[in-house]
Amino acid sequence: MNIEVHNWGLNVENVQVDNVAASSVFLIGDNEEMNLSSFFDTPPEAFTIGNIVPLAP
């Protein structure tokens, strides 16, 4: 994905961050290029598919 944003004359005076998600970017300032990547470190055998507790019909 390629996006180009111009915030000419933008002034940031105060910032308060209450929560941060697992996947987030917080940037104030200039940058030429941003490379984002992700990985998943949970092994497939750790997943439980279906109900972990038998439910009554």
Secondary structure, 3 states (H helix, E strand, C coil): CCCCCCCCCCCCCCCCCCCCCCCCCCCCCCCCCCCCCCCCCCCHHHCCCCCCCCCCC
